[in-house]
Amino acid sequence: MFTAAIFDMDGLLLDSERVIMQAWLSCAREQGMTLSEADFLTVVGAGAAESRARLTQLLGGASAFESVRSQARDKLLARPGVVYPLKPGAMQIVSMLRQRGVPCGVASSTRVSEVRRRLEKVGILNYFQAVAGGDEVPDSKPDPAVYLLAAQRLGVAPERCLAFEDTDHGAKAAHAAGMRVVLIPDLRSHDFDAALMELPSLEQAFAHLDRWFHA
């Protein structure tokens, strides 16, 4: 049915969203600012520009945003070991797709150099034949540009790609690119109703690979 698979990264392949959120919440609290988990969840899955605008508003201005962002970045970089661990089933699914000869790509809102760094750090980067980042396209998800770029780099027509996403922004981007979407929500509930399938984890996708991808 499909020729290639394209994955989001944060919250889908990597359990990064929780780590990032807790860094922001703790840094805001340490600086005497109010930022709730519910507030932060409104930017999960959004592109850099949208996230910046929303967090600037929530924190009360550009200087507050820059202060919290700087401290959160330092806190994240100071973490020993693997900062963003693989989600359950991530390594297995890309290994199973490789065994089937299915090319895989990544389409992330994160800048491409950081995408590569994070994936390499957990030993999964070489499973992907194409990587596309948010800094390589003019508009962030839900715009389809980053998914179209990933498909172009794979050399596969978008309609032949199956996308795996955890957020509405990402699912809508892949759908707008002409792809079918498997939705695996992470931190947020969703209102995307055009998914091929919704699953609780990547591990639940294993049983469907023979049907989605021809050996």
N, C-alpha and C positions, 0 to 999 in steps of 0.2 A: 504493500500500500504506500509506504514512504521509502525514500532513498537515503535520507540523511536525518540526523538529529541535531537540534540546536538547543543549548541549555543556557538559562540564566545562571549567574554565579551566586551572588549573595542571597542567602535564605533558601537556596535551592540545592546547589552543590556544596556550599560552605555554610556552616552554622555561625555566620558572622554578624547577623543583624542584632542578636541579643548582646553580643560583646560590645558592639558599637553603641547600642542604645544605653547600656549601663554606664559606659564611659561618659557619654554626654550628660546623663542624668546626675551622676555623681559630681562631675565637674561644675555643672550649673548650681547644684546644691552647695558645694564648697565655696562658691563665689556669691552665695546669698541670693541666687536667682531661682525662680519657680519654673520648673519644666517637668511636667508629669509624663508618665509612660503613655497615657492616652494622647497627649500632645505630640510626642515624638513619633508615635505610630502613624500620624498623618503624613509624615514625609517618607516612610518606608516604601521603597520601590520607585520613588520619584527621582528625576534627574538632578544634577548638581545645582542648576539655576533655580529650579522650583524649591528644592530643599533649603537652599540658602535664603531665599525670600521668605519662606514660611518660618524658619527658625529665627531669622532676624526679627520678624514680627512677634513671635512668641517670647523671645528673650528681651525685647524692648529696645532694639536698635542695633546698628551695625557694629559698634564698638563692643557691645556685650556678646554678640555673635562671634566676633573674631577672638575675643578673650576665651570663651568657652571652647571654641573649635581648636585653638592652639593648645590649650591644656588637655583636651580630650585626645588630640593627636599624639602629644607627648606620652600620655598614659598608655595609649595603645601600642606605640612603638617600644615602650619600656617593658612590655609583657614578655616574659621568657618563654622559650619554646614556640609551639605552634599557636599563633594568635587566633586563626580562624580554622577550626577543625572541620573535617569533612562531615557532611550530613550522612546519617545511616543510609547505606545503599549506593552512595555516589560512586565509589571506586568500583563496586561490583557492576553497576549498570554500564559504565563506559567500557569496562573489560568485556562484558558480554556483547556489547555492540561491536567492539573491535573484532571479536571472534567471528561475528557474522559479516564482517567486511563493511560495516556501516560507517561512513565518515561522520565525524562529530565536530561541532563548533560551539563557541560560546558567544553570546550577545549580552553584554553587560552595560549598565549605566555608568559603572566605574571606569576611570581612565585606563586605557589599554595596558600601560606599563604596570599599573598596580594589579590588574587582572592577571597578567602573566606572573608577577611576583608571588601573588597569593597562591595561584594554582601550582607553581613550581615548588613552593615551600611545602606543600602537602603531597608532592609526588604525583600529580595528576595532569600536569600541563601537556606532557607528550602524548596524551590520549586524544588531543584535539588537533585537527588539521587546519582550523581557522579560529582566530580570536578577533572579536570586534569590541571596541570600547566606546563609552559615551563621549570621549573627547575627540573622536574621529568623525562624528556626524554633527550636523547643524542643530538638530532638535533631539531632545531626550524622549524616552518612552513616556507616554503611549504613542508617540510618533514611530512609524515602522522602520526608520532609517537604519538603526543599528542591526536589526534583524535582516534587512535587505543586504547590508554590507557583509554580514556573516555568511549568508547564502551565496553571495557573489564570490567570496573568497573560497568557499567550498566547491564552487563550480556546479551548484545544484539549483534548479529552479525553485523559488520559494514554495510553490504549491506541492513540491515533492519533499519538503522538510516538515518534520514533526517537532514542535517547540515544547519545551518543558519550562513552566513558570510557576512562581509562588505568589505573585501580586497581580492586582487588576491592571496596573500600568503596563506591566510586562506582557500579560495575556492579551491586552488590547493592541499592543504594538505588534506582536507576532501575528495576531488575527488580521490586522490591517495590512500586514505584509503578504497576506495570502496563505498563511500557514494554519494548520490545525494545531490545537493547543491541548496539552495535558496539564491540568492545574493541580498543584500540590501546595496548598496554602501553608504559610509559616507562622508569622506573627499576627497577621491581619485577617479579618473576615473579608469576603469578596462579594462583588455584585456582577461578576462576569458570568454570563449564562450561555456562552457559545462554545464551551470547552468540549473537546472530543470525549474527555473523561476527567473526573475529579477524583484524586486519590489522597489518602492520608500521609503517604510517604513514598519515596523513590523505590523502596523495597517492594511496594505493592505493584510497581510497574513491571517487575521481572516476568510475571506470568503472561503479560500481553505482548512481549517483544516479538514472538514468532508471528503474531497476527499483524503487528504494525510494520515489521520489517521482514522482507523476504531474505532468506539465507542465501 
